Amino acid sequence: MGRHDGRAAVPRAPWYARAGRAALRWLGRAALGALAGGVVLGATLWAGTSWEAARALGAAAAVLVVAATALAATLPPVPGPPTAADERAGTRLPPSSGDR
């Protein structure tokens, strides 16, 4: 409960470490978007689409993939299987409807 949950406070990482992790995250997202855009560009050119249309579709795919990965990063993490410590502490979550 609040600040009395029993966990030790983890000190905040230095600003340059946080900035480096953020830069790597965005670099990965941009690389994935560039890959998706290149695939769409190549596929649409191969299918006979004009250069202008293929370039626009590739750019749209790249932007969409970057935006989707950024939005996906805001989702809460999926809880893993309960551990023995969870069982002893009585913090196991009830089964969801997908476990039946």
C-alpha positions, 0 to 999 in steps of 0.5 A, a space after each residue: 500500500 503506497 509507500 509502505 509496500 515493503 519494497 526498497 526504493 531504487 535510486 533513479 539512474 543518471 540523466 545520461 543513462 536514461 537519455 541513452 536508453 530512450 535514444 536506443 528505444 526510439 532508434 529501434 522503433 525507427 529502424 523497425 519503421 524503416 524496415 516496414 516502409 522499405 518492404 512496403 515500397 519494394 512490394 508495391 513497386 514489384 506489384 506495378 504501382 507508380 513510384 510516387 504512390 509506392 513511396 507514399 505508401 512506404 512512408 505511411 507504413 513507416 510512420 504507422 509502425 513507429 506510432 504503433 510501437 510507441 503506443 504499444 510501449 504504454 501498455 501495462 506489462 503482462 503478469 508472468 506465472 506466479 512464483 513461490 514467493 507470490 504463493 507464500 505471500 498470498 499475492 497470487 491473482 485470480 485466474 482470468 477467463 483465458 485460463 479456463 
